[in-house]
């Protein structure tokens, strides 16, 4: 086509066709520009903004400030005895609303500095934090992002703790309205009065009392900063129960609060520099928890929280505690009201009535704990936690910091019998197996000494002695060797299976019961023996009811962890301890016994820091422990001459007396053990004591825990058996230096205590 023709074509509106590829490319660019022009993008943005604003306006108009929700008016928890009668109600929430005017202004500002520095200037919301929280909720990341004091108050008082988009939008709207309608002081007062501070304290007044024993109006800035810091993690930051890391974190949070106050010019920098961290006081029980009630409620709460975690109701114990603290639970305990009263009375009659700190300083240091279990069901039917929950906060029935001493010996025998163990000479270990019972006899393994040679109580030598007699007299040297014969790893595995779980390292010194254990644990161990080897885990909670959730408690009875023959043989052997050994004066000859069969074991730890008797009938297992605890420092201390005894406080003394008074007092009928064994004192009892021997054991005498049998062991050259009175050459009050220097220290260190040598008190 010539130029003239092209010109004419253009004039007619036509044009020469472009190359195919070019045209396509040009057309493509034109299409994208048509779809994404700046005008369209801006228009879409403003349209979305207008829609969002419109939706928010609709929400703002539709959502009103509601009444305070049910979570803000927390309920009590109800605790019942096994028969359904009321034991305790944890009372109205530990909260007392105080006017903001009663809270010092600097203390008010610690909460603002901790949570929301712009509180006095903002509109009640943190848009960035809220948006971040919504996105995190949508993406499944959980609760993250910041919020103002107003928003936190709205969440605590008007809404719930659930993490949903709708709840967050409601929180935003209500916070804006509340900020417009109410003063900042109103909102701050509501926030500090409704927040949870730990220790069951809701609101600043309850928190001030719980942590510093003062009213809110008397709080210092330092104390206020700690309470403000607590709100981030009440249980993790509670100084009394915090881990080392938790203590470090709360001190950092405390510093953060005060530094923010300096930044806001609410606190002078020089004054801030001189401030020291105010360590809170020890926890104090809530009103209404006096006597044994607080111990029972505490133990029940612990069991419920653990079960919440195990069943997935809560992710961790802290979350479980928060659920429990909201209230609304009816918790029925397995505690039998009659038996509980009888146990308390037995402790009073046989121990506390004889303690007089005005006469003897040591009497103030004696603590008692006891747990009673039905071995057929695993139910904890009675528990003694201490003199009074509001006076002694630690529950002696569940504490695990004292050595069980010789009450561990039956575990060693159980391991030997269950595993068919043999002595170093290849002789099967039975109740009749003979061991060398001399004091400080070196323990041997494969012909080599292992560097452990424990003394017997009072350093007494017994020569050749049977296992039965060694159990009766609690001969340390025999069971130290037996533990090595069985294999300490096997012994510790058996201990764990029976219910012990603390510090079970397999070294020979553990044969003396040097690990920590509680009366609750030891009651479980012996209940498993009484239940013919089927594991018994003591259970204090019968049922838990709540309108919003179901919580089933586990079956306390498990599978067999040792053979019936092994368990029954240990029971048979332990009848000898009562009838012919260290517990005979308090138990065997008790006029209330009425022929009842009893098995049990005494124990006394190094330097008389603890004394035990754990015993059982076919229907009831009870572990009683006495613990020497300095009344001021809480440290473990000896109990020599406590209660007016001539020398040591032994397991065969007060603990066995408490056990007997309680057990025989609640006994419905006389029963016998159903044992599948051909061994032990329960099958072939030792001869009855002669009339003269029986008459020599008067009730006024104080037995030692190394009470010998009434007949000398065969093939032994040991000295004649002493009377129940302590030896005349033994000083009535040995000075600490004398006690510390008796035998040389063993090679193996004792776990959980100071590096001290074994002394001759241990039984």
C-alpha positions as a printed Julia matrix, in Angstrom:
763×3 Matrix{Float64}:
   0.0     0.0     0.0
   1.46    3.39   -0.93
   1.65    6.44    1.27
  -1.36    8.07   -0.36
  -3.49    5.04    0.29
  -2.4     4.87    3.94
  -3.29    8.48    4.43
  -6.72    7.9     2.91
  -7.21    4.87    5.11
  -6.45    6.88    8.25
  -8.83    9.54    7.16
 -11.54    6.9     6.79
 -10.79    5.7    10.36
  -8.89    2.65    9.38
  -5.31    1.71   10.19
  -2.73   -0.79    9.15
  -2.79   -3.94   11.25
   0.04   -4.21   13.75
   2.16   -7.34   13.94
   0.33  -10.12   15.78
   2.74  -10.5    18.74
   3.02   -6.8    19.29
  -0.69   -6.29   19.29
  -1.13   -9.03   21.86
   1.48   -7.51   24.13
   0.0    -4.09   23.88
  -3.45   -5.43   24.52
  -2.19   -7.28   27.66
  -0.74   -4.17   29.19
  -3.86   -2.29   28.54
  -5.96   -5.0    30.32
  -3.84   -4.93   33.55
  -3.96   -1.16   33.68
  -7.7    -1.27   33.28
  -8.01   -3.69   36.29
  -5.47   -2.08   38.66
  -5.61    1.63   38.24
  -4.73    3.9    41.13
  -8.24    5.25   41.12
  -9.71    1.77   41.56
  -7.22    0.81   44.3
  -7.9     3.99   46.27
 -11.59    3.63   45.7
 -11.59    0.05   46.97
  -9.55    1.03   50.04
 -11.85    3.88   50.98
 -14.87    1.68   50.34
 -13.54   -0.96   52.72
 -12.74    1.71   55.28
 -16.25    3.09   55.02
 -17.72   -0.4    55.33
 -15.51   -1.12   58.35
 -16.43    2.17   59.94
 -20.07    1.49   59.25
 -19.84   -1.97   60.74
 -18.04   -0.61   63.78
 -20.67    2.1    64.21
 -23.36   -0.58   64.08
 -21.46   -2.63   66.67
 -20.95    0.44   68.82
 -24.68    1.16   68.73
 -25.68   -2.44   69.37
 -23.27   -3.31   72.18
 -23.97   -1.78   75.58
 -21.91   -1.96   78.75
 -23.24   -5.18   80.35
 -23.68   -6.13   83.97
 -20.71   -7.83   85.64
 -20.55  -11.47   84.52
 -20.59  -14.64   86.59
 -16.81  -15.03   86.42
 -16.47  -11.66   88.13
 -18.64  -12.91   90.99
 -16.66  -16.03   91.73
 -18.23  -18.88   93.69
 -17.02  -20.87   96.64
 -15.81  -24.45   96.47
 -17.55  -26.92   98.8
 -15.66  -29.77  100.48
 -17.48  -32.75  101.97
 -16.64  -35.78  104.09
 -17.11  -39.2   102.51
 -20.68  -39.37  103.88
 -21.64  -36.12  102.14
 -21.67  -33.93  105.24
 -20.03  -30.52  104.99
 -16.35  -30.33  105.84
 -15.55  -26.83  104.64
 -16.59  -24.08  102.31
 -13.73  -21.96  101.12
 -15.89  -18.97  101.88
 -16.78  -15.95   99.85
 -13.98  -14.97   97.53
 -11.07  -13.53   99.47
 -11.81  -10.04   98.27
 -12.57   -6.7    99.91
 -13.39   -3.8    97.61
 -11.59   -0.63   98.67
 -12.05    2.92   97.45
  -9.21    4.15   95.32
  -8.76    7.0    97.78
  -7.58    4.45  100.35
  -4.75    3.33   98.08
  -1.73    5.67   98.16
  -1.3     7.55   94.87
   2.24    6.2    94.28
   0.93    2.66   94.74
  -1.86    3.34   92.23
   0.76    4.43   89.75
   2.75    1.21   90.11
  -0.09   -0.6    88.34
  -0.21    1.98   85.58
   3.57    1.76   85.18
   3.38   -2.01   85.02
   0.51   -2.41   82.58
  -0.34    0.76   80.66
   1.88    3.86   80.87
  -0.51    5.85   78.63
  -3.54    4.97   80.75
  -4.29    8.54   81.82
  -4.09    9.82   78.21
  -5.47    7.05   75.99
  -9.06    6.4    74.96
  -9.2     3.08   76.73
  -8.03    0.87   73.89
  -4.8    -0.17   72.23
  -5.74   -0.55   68.56
  -2.42   -2.11   67.59
  -2.55   -4.59   70.44
  -6.16   -5.47   69.73
  -5.5    -5.94   66.02
  -2.51   -8.12   66.88
  -4.66  -10.15   69.25
  -7.36  -10.66   66.59
  -4.78  -11.81   64.05
  -3.2   -14.16   66.57
  -6.6   -15.62   67.39
  -7.43  -16.13   63.72
  -4.04  -17.74   63.1
  -4.33  -20.0    66.16
  -1.39  -18.49   68.04
  -3.41  -17.9    71.19
  -3.43  -14.93   73.53
  -0.77  -12.46   72.51
  -0.5    -8.72   72.13
  -0.96   -5.92   74.6
  -4.11   -4.35   75.99
  -4.86   -1.37   78.18
  -5.89   -1.4    81.81
  -9.4    -0.52   80.63
  -9.48   -3.53   78.31
  -8.16   -5.85   81.01
 -10.8    -4.61   83.45
 -13.51   -5.11   80.83
 -12.25   -8.64   80.16
 -12.1    -9.49   83.88
 -15.38   -7.94   84.96
 -17.73   -7.77   81.98
 -16.63  -10.57   79.68
 -14.81  -13.92   79.87
 -11.27  -15.13   79.32
 -12.07  -16.98   76.06
  -9.92  -16.14   73.03
 -12.36  -15.42   70.17
 -12.66  -12.62   67.62
 -16.17  -11.72   68.79
 -15.01  -11.42   72.39
 -12.12   -9.16   71.38
 -14.43   -6.9    69.33
 -16.83   -6.67   72.27
 -13.9    -5.84   74.52
 -12.91   -3.02   72.16
 -16.37   -1.47   71.99
 -17.1    -1.75   75.72
 -13.7    -0.32   76.57
 -14.31    2.73   74.37
 -17.74    3.29   75.9
 -16.51    2.74   79.43
 -13.68    5.22   78.91
 -16.2     7.81   77.7
 -18.7     7.22   80.48
 -16.48    6.57   83.49
 -13.49    8.32   85.01
  -9.99    6.92   84.91
 -10.1     6.54   88.69
 -13.26    4.45   88.42
 -11.62    2.15   85.89
  -8.35    1.86   87.82
 -10.21    1.09   91.04
 -12.2    -1.62   89.29
  -9.04   -3.1    87.8
  -7.03   -3.36   91.01
 -10.07   -4.59   92.96
 -11.0    -7.42   90.57
  -7.58   -8.71   89.49
  -6.23  -11.99   90.84
  -2.91  -11.82   92.73
  -2.37  -15.45   93.7
  -2.71  -17.06   97.17
  -6.48  -16.95   96.7
  -6.4   -13.14   96.92
  -8.71  -11.13   94.66
  -8.24   -7.39   94.8
  -5.51   -5.22   96.23
  -6.74   -5.3    99.83
  -6.7    -9.1   100.0
  -3.34   -9.13   98.2
  -1.82   -6.64  100.64
  -2.84   -8.88  103.53
  -1.81  -12.11  101.81
   1.7   -10.96  100.93
   2.6    -8.26  103.46
   0.03   -8.51  106.31
  -0.93   -4.84  105.89
  -3.96   -2.99  104.57
  -3.89   -1.52  101.07
  -3.66    2.0   102.5
  -0.39    1.08  104.25
   1.41   -0.37  101.24
   4.76    1.1   100.28
   5.77    1.87   96.72
   8.13   -1.14   96.76
   5.34   -3.44   97.92
   2.9    -1.97   95.44
   5.39   -2.58   92.62
   5.62   -6.25   93.61
   1.83   -6.64   93.64
   1.63   -4.92   90.26
   4.33   -7.24   88.91
   2.4   -10.28   90.2
  -0.52   -9.7    87.85
   1.49  -10.92   84.89
   1.9   -14.43   86.41
   0.5   -14.71   89.97
   1.57  -18.26   90.72
   4.9   -18.2    88.91
   5.88  -14.97   90.69
   4.67  -15.88   94.2
   7.93  -15.72   96.15
   6.95  -18.58   98.47
   6.55  -21.13   95.69
   8.49  -19.59   92.8
  11.41  -21.43   91.24
  14.78  -19.72   91.1
  13.92  -18.61   87.57
  10.55  -17.32   88.72
  12.2   -15.25   91.46
  14.61  -13.84   88.92
  11.78  -12.91   86.56
   9.64  -11.22   89.18
  12.57   -9.12   90.36
  13.16   -8.05   86.76
   9.47   -7.18   86.47
   9.67   -5.24   89.74
  12.62   -3.24   88.39
  10.7    -2.59   85.17
   7.74   -1.14   87.1
   9.84    1.24   89.17
  11.97    2.32   86.21
   8.8     3.18   84.3
   7.67    5.3    87.24
  10.93    7.23   87.07
  10.47    7.65   83.32
   6.97    9.04   83.89
   8.34   11.35   86.61
   6.16    9.69   89.23
   9.2     8.63   91.26
  12.45   10.39   92.05
  15.47    8.65   90.53
  17.46    8.99   93.75
  14.67    7.48   95.81
  14.36    4.67   93.25
  18.07    3.88   93.5
  17.76    3.28   97.24
  14.84    0.86   97.03
  15.26   -2.82   97.89
  13.11   -5.71   96.76
  10.4    -6.32   99.43
  10.39  -10.07  100.01
   6.78  -11.11  100.81
   5.87  -12.93  103.99
   5.17  -16.65  104.01
   1.67  -17.72  102.95
  -1.0   -17.66  105.59
  -4.04  -19.88  105.46
  -7.39  -18.36  104.61
  -9.94  -17.95  107.42
 -11.97  -21.07  108.11
  -9.1   -23.44  107.43
  -8.05  -23.85  111.04
  -7.08  -27.18  112.58
  -6.89  -30.12  110.17
  -9.39  -28.7   107.69
  -6.85  -26.64  105.8
  -4.54  -29.62  105.36
  -7.37  -31.76  104.01
  -8.56  -29.06  101.61
  -5.02  -28.39  100.41
  -4.38  -32.08   99.73
  -7.7   -32.4    97.91
  -6.97  -29.34   95.77
  -3.56  -30.74   94.84
  -5.12  -34.02   93.7
  -7.83  -32.24   91.7
  -5.35  -29.95   89.93
  -3.13  -32.88   88.97
  -6.13  -34.72   87.56
  -7.21  -31.66   85.56
  -3.84  -31.68   83.84
  -3.83  -35.44   83.27
  -7.31  -35.34   81.71
  -6.54  -32.33   79.53
  -8.97  -30.0    81.28
  -5.99  -27.71   81.9
  -2.67  -27.48   80.11
  -0.62  -27.07   83.3
  -0.96  -26.79   87.05
  -1.14  -23.0    86.96
  -4.09  -23.11   84.58
  -5.67  -25.83   86.71
  -5.31  -23.63   89.78
  -6.98  -20.76   87.96
  -9.93  -23.02   87.08
 -10.23  -24.26   90.65
  -9.97  -20.74   92.05
 -12.96  -19.65   90.0
 -15.03  -21.88   92.26
 -18.23  -23.79   91.72
 -16.78  -27.21   92.62
 -18.21  -29.72   95.06
 -15.34  -31.94   96.13
 -16.14  -35.0    98.21
 -13.18  -36.46  100.07
 -12.63  -40.07  101.11
 -12.07  -38.85  104.68
 -14.16  -40.77  107.21
 -15.4   -38.31  109.82
 -15.17  -40.81  112.68
 -11.66  -41.97  111.83
 -10.47  -38.4   111.24
 -11.62  -37.36  114.69
 -10.03  -40.47  116.24
  -6.67  -39.79  114.58
  -6.64  -36.2   115.78
  -7.49  -37.35  119.3
  -4.77  -40.01  119.27
  -2.12  -37.44  118.34
  -3.35  -35.14  121.06
  -3.49  -37.82  123.76
  -0.22  -39.57  122.9
   1.93  -36.64  121.8
   0.89  -33.0   121.8
  -0.52  -33.11  125.34
   2.96  -34.2   126.5
   4.86  -31.46  124.68
   5.63  -28.4   126.78
   7.96  -25.85  125.15
   8.07  -23.9   128.41
   9.82  -26.84  130.09
  11.83  -28.09  127.13
  12.78  -25.93  124.16
  12.97  -29.03  121.94
   9.24  -29.64  122.35
   8.54  -26.63  120.12
  10.42  -28.37  117.31
   8.35  -31.59  117.13
   5.99  -31.95  114.18
   3.67  -34.9   113.58
   2.14  -36.18  110.36
  -0.01  -39.23  109.66
  -2.03  -40.83  106.87
  -4.5   -43.7   107.19
  -5.52  -45.76  104.15
  -7.97  -48.57  103.45
  -5.71  -51.07  101.62
  -8.62  -52.69   99.78
  -9.87  -49.46   98.2
  -6.92  -47.07   98.43
  -9.07  -44.43  100.12
  -7.35  -42.02  102.52
  -9.78  -42.25  105.43
  -7.91  -39.97  107.85
  -4.99  -37.55  107.73
  -3.1   -35.47  110.28
  -1.15  -32.6   108.76
   0.15  -30.74  111.79
  -0.86  -28.9   114.92
  -2.99  -26.34  113.02
  -3.07  -25.27  109.37
  -3.08  -21.58  110.27
  -0.1   -22.04  112.6
   2.0   -24.52  110.62
   1.4   -24.1   106.9
   3.41  -27.14  105.73
   1.4   -30.36  105.55
   3.4   -32.94  107.5
   1.35  -35.76  105.98
   2.51  -35.02  102.43
   5.93  -33.43  102.93
   8.78  -35.49  101.46
  11.84  -33.9   103.02
  12.47  -36.28  105.93
  14.12  -39.71  105.8
  11.86  -42.73  106.38
  14.83  -44.58  107.94
  14.18  -48.23  108.78
  10.6   -48.21  107.53
  12.34  -48.74  104.18
  13.72  -52.14  105.22
  10.56  -54.06  104.21
  11.03  -52.7   100.67
  14.46  -54.35  100.51
  13.04  -57.66  101.69
  10.15  -57.37   99.21
  12.62  -56.89   96.37
  14.66  -59.89   97.5
  11.65  -62.19   97.74
   9.98  -61.0    94.55
  13.15  -61.39   92.46
  14.36  -64.63   94.04
  17.59  -63.01   95.15
  20.47  -64.87   96.78
  23.19  -64.01   99.25
  26.83  -63.66   98.19
  27.18  -67.37   99.01
  24.33  -68.34   96.67
  21.78  -68.99   99.42
  18.19  -67.94   98.57
  17.03  -65.03  100.72
  14.11  -66.0   102.96
  12.89  -65.08  106.43
  15.18  -67.78  107.84
  18.36  -66.86  105.94
  21.24  -66.13  108.31
  23.32  -62.95  107.98
  26.2   -61.47  109.97
  24.55  -58.83  112.15
  27.65  -57.19  113.63
  27.71  -53.41  113.69
  29.87  -51.69  111.05
  30.31  -54.9   109.15
  31.71  -53.97  105.69
  29.25  -54.58  102.87
  30.66  -57.0   100.3
  29.86  -57.46   96.62
  31.5   -60.22   94.56
  34.1   -60.71   97.27
  35.05  -57.03   97.37
  34.21  -54.44  100.02
  32.09  -51.61   98.57
  33.21  -49.0   101.11
  30.04  -48.97  103.21
  29.87  -50.28  106.78
  26.85  -48.87  108.63
  26.59  -49.02  112.42
  23.64  -50.62  114.16
  21.68  -48.62  116.67
  23.75  -48.17  119.82
  26.56  -49.88  117.88
  25.26  -53.28  118.98
  26.68  -56.5   117.53
  24.27  -59.39  116.89
  26.52  -62.0   115.31
  24.74  -64.56  113.12
  21.09  -63.58  112.91
  18.11  -64.58  110.73
  16.36  -62.12  108.45
  13.27  -62.37  110.65
  15.23  -61.45  113.77
  17.1   -58.73  111.87
  13.79  -57.17  110.89
  12.49  -57.44  114.45
  15.57  -55.67  115.81
  16.06  -53.44  112.76
  19.68  -54.47  112.2
  21.21  -52.02  109.73
  24.21  -54.15  108.76
  22.0   -57.04  107.61
  19.81  -54.97  105.3
  22.75  -53.02  103.91
  24.25  -56.32  102.78
  20.88  -57.61  101.6
  20.41  -54.55   99.4
  23.68  -55.25   97.62
  22.83  -58.95   97.36
  19.56  -58.1    95.6
  21.14  -55.34   93.53
  20.5   -51.72   94.48
  19.02  -50.93   91.06
  16.45  -53.7    91.56
  15.72  -52.49   95.09
  15.08  -48.96   93.87
  12.87  -50.21   91.03
  10.79  -52.13   93.54
  10.58  -49.04   95.75
   9.3   -47.0    92.82
   6.75  -49.65   91.91
   5.5   -49.75   95.51
   4.91  -45.99   95.51
   8.14  -44.19   96.44
   9.42  -41.69   93.92
  11.92  -39.33   95.5
  15.71  -39.52   95.08
  15.9   -43.23   94.31
  19.55  -43.38   93.33
  20.87  -46.97   93.6
  23.69  -46.8    96.11
  24.08  -48.83   99.33
  23.41  -45.98  101.78
  19.82  -45.93  100.52
  19.24  -49.21  102.37
  19.08  -47.11  105.53
  16.14  -45.14  104.17
  18.14  -42.0   103.42
  15.83  -40.78  100.65
  12.97  -38.39  101.34
   9.47  -39.78  101.86
   6.12  -38.68  103.21
   3.64  -40.48  105.47
   1.31  -40.51  102.45
   3.91  -42.36  100.37
   4.83  -44.82  103.1
   1.16  -45.56  103.74
   0.86  -46.39  100.04
   3.9   -48.69  100.12
   2.59  -50.67  103.09
  -0.96  -50.66  101.71
   0.4   -52.38   98.59
   1.95  -55.05  100.84
  -1.33  -55.4   102.73
  -3.17  -55.68   99.41
  -1.09  -58.74   98.46
   1.15  -56.87   96.01
  -1.51  -54.96   94.06
  -0.42  -51.34   93.83
  -2.29  -48.92   96.08
  -2.0   -45.19   95.36
  -3.58  -43.36   98.33
  -6.53  -41.28   97.12
  -7.97  -38.45   99.15
 -10.65  -37.34   96.66
 -13.79  -39.4    96.13
 -15.58  -37.26   93.53
 -15.54  -33.84   91.87
 -18.67  -32.12   90.58
 -18.99  -28.91   88.56
 -21.79  -27.64   86.35
 -19.46  -26.9    83.43
 -17.08  -29.85   83.42
 -16.7   -33.47   84.45
 -13.66  -34.75   86.28
 -13.24  -38.46   87.0
 -10.75  -39.48   89.64
  -8.47  -42.46   88.85
  -8.86  -45.89   90.45
  -6.48  -46.05   93.44
  -6.0   -49.81   92.96
  -3.62  -50.82   90.2
  -2.03  -53.99   88.94
   0.24  -56.31   90.89
   3.71  -54.8    91.2
   5.18  -57.66   93.25
   4.0   -61.24   93.63
   1.43  -62.08   96.25
   3.81  -64.56   97.85
   6.48  -61.87   98.23
   4.02  -59.3    99.64
   2.44  -61.8   102.03
   5.85  -63.0   103.25
   6.87  -59.43  104.08
   3.6   -58.99  105.96
   4.26  -62.22  107.84
   7.78  -61.06  108.77
   6.49  -57.65  109.91
   4.18  -59.26  112.43
   7.37  -60.16  114.28
   8.33  -56.5   114.66
   5.12  -55.99  116.61
   5.1   -59.22  118.58
   8.8   -59.68  119.19
  10.64  -56.52  118.15
  10.97  -52.75  118.29
   7.2   -52.02  118.42
   6.15  -54.59  120.99
   5.87  -52.34  124.06
   3.52  -49.83  122.36
   1.54  -52.19  120.15
   1.77  -55.83  121.22
   0.81  -55.27  124.82
  -1.79  -52.55  124.18
  -4.92  -53.47  126.14
  -7.13  -52.37  123.22
  -5.52  -54.84  120.81
  -7.82  -57.72  121.74
  -5.88  -60.27  119.72
  -5.83  -58.25  116.51
  -3.1   -59.29  114.04
  -0.74  -56.43  113.26
   2.25  -55.95  110.97
   4.49  -52.92  111.03
   7.93  -51.37  111.16
   9.61  -48.66  113.21
  12.23  -46.21  112.0
  14.52  -43.56  113.49
  16.77  -41.44  111.29
  20.26  -40.03  111.87
  20.59  -37.6   114.78
  16.96  -38.29  115.75
  15.55  -35.89  113.17
  12.64  -38.2   112.33
  10.89  -41.16  113.93
   8.3   -43.4   112.29
   5.9   -46.24  112.77
   4.02  -47.56  109.75
   1.75  -50.46  110.57
  -1.34  -52.24  109.36
  -4.11  -54.67  110.0
  -5.9   -56.44  107.12
  -8.3   -53.48  106.93
  -6.31  -50.37  107.77
  -2.81  -49.04  107.04
  -1.5   -46.02  108.91
   1.86  -44.29  108.71
   2.86  -41.95  111.53
   5.94  -39.74  111.34
   7.53  -37.33  113.83
   9.81  -34.65  112.44
  12.28  -32.35  114.14
  11.79  -28.91  112.61
  13.2   -25.72  114.09
  10.18  -23.61  114.97
  11.89  -20.41  113.78
  14.08  -21.41  110.84
  12.3   -24.5   109.54
  15.57  -26.46  109.45
  15.72  -30.14  110.39
  16.86  -30.58  114.0
  17.2   -33.44  116.53
  14.35  -34.36  118.87
  16.39  -35.73  121.79
  14.39  -35.75  125.06
  11.27  -34.26  123.46
   8.15  -34.99  125.43
  10.24  -35.94  128.44
  11.73  -39.17  127.07
  15.05  -40.22  128.57
  17.01  -40.16  125.33
  15.86  -40.57  121.74
  12.38  -40.15  120.31
  12.08  -43.58  118.7
   9.64  -45.05  116.22
   8.53  -47.53  118.87
   7.64  -44.63  121.2
   5.29  -41.77  120.31
   4.64  -42.83  116.67
   3.73  -46.4   117.63
   1.63  -45.18  120.56
  -0.32  -42.84  118.27
  -0.79  -45.66  115.78
  -2.08  -48.09  118.4
  -4.43  -45.61  120.08
  -5.95  -44.71  116.72
  -6.06  -48.12  115.04
  -7.4   -50.12  117.96
  -9.82  -47.3   118.78
 -11.53  -47.42  115.37
 -11.3   -51.19  114.9
 -14.75  -52.71  114.3
 -13.76  -56.32  114.78
 -10.7   -58.52  115.17
  -9.35  -59.79  111.85
  -6.54  -62.0   110.59
  -4.23  -61.72  107.6
  -4.96  -64.06  104.7
  -1.38  -64.94  103.77
  -0.06  -67.22  101.06
   3.36  -67.89  102.51
   5.25  -70.42  104.57
   7.71  -67.94  106.01
   7.93  -65.35  108.72
   6.71  -64.72  112.23
   3.07  -64.72  111.13
   3.43  -68.38  110.13
   5.91  -69.63  112.69
   5.86  -67.13  115.57
   8.66  -66.96  118.09
   7.95  -68.25  121.56
   5.73  -66.2   123.83
   7.52  -64.12  126.42
   7.78  -65.57  129.89
   5.72  -64.12  132.67
   8.75  -62.41  134.2
   9.66  -60.83  130.87
   6.13  -59.57  130.36
   5.99  -58.09  133.85
   9.25  -56.23  133.26
   7.67  -54.19  130.48
   5.65  -51.67  132.43
   3.66  -48.99  130.59
   5.7   -46.23  132.22
   8.91  -47.37  130.6
  10.08  -45.8   127.35
  11.18  -48.41  124.79
  14.13  -48.04  122.53
  13.71  -48.8   118.88
  16.22  -51.63  119.11
  14.07  -53.75  121.39
  15.47  -57.31  121.16
  13.4   -60.44  120.84
  12.41  -62.31  123.98
  14.64  -65.18  123.0
  18.24  -64.95  121.88
  18.86  -65.79  118.24
  20.38  -69.19  117.59
  24.13  -69.47  117.16
  24.76  -65.98  118.44
  27.12  -64.66  121.04
  25.49  -61.3   121.42
  25.12  -59.83  124.91
  22.0   -60.51  126.94
  18.98  -58.46  125.85
  18.59  -55.1   127.6
  15.42  -54.01  129.28
  13.17  -51.43  127.73
  15.02  -48.76  129.68
  17.94  -47.06  127.88
  21.41  -48.31  128.9
  22.73  -46.63  132.01
  25.97  -45.67  130.31
  24.14  -43.77  127.59
  24.0   -40.05  128.41
  20.48  -38.7   128.71
  21.29  -35.65  126.65
  24.31  -36.2   124.43
  25.98  -32.98  123.35
  26.0   -32.43  119.57
  29.77  -32.71  119.41
  29.72  -36.14  121.01
  27.03  -37.34  118.64
  28.83  -36.0   115.59
  32.08  -37.83  116.33
  30.97  -41.36  117.14
  31.55  -43.5   114.01
  33.62  -42.58  110.98
  31.68  -41.32  107.95
  30.74  -43.87  105.27
  32.04  -43.6   101.75
  28.59  -42.88  100.33
  27.07  -39.43  100.89
  23.5   -39.3   102.14
  21.12  -37.6    99.72
  19.03  -34.62  100.65
  20.89  -33.61  103.78
  24.14  -32.16  105.1
  27.35  -34.08  104.69
  27.29  -35.63  108.14
  28.39  -39.08  109.25
  25.91  -41.74  110.16
  25.5   -42.0   113.88
  24.4   -44.84  116.09
  20.9   -43.44  116.58
  19.66  -44.7   113.23
  17.28  -47.64  113.26
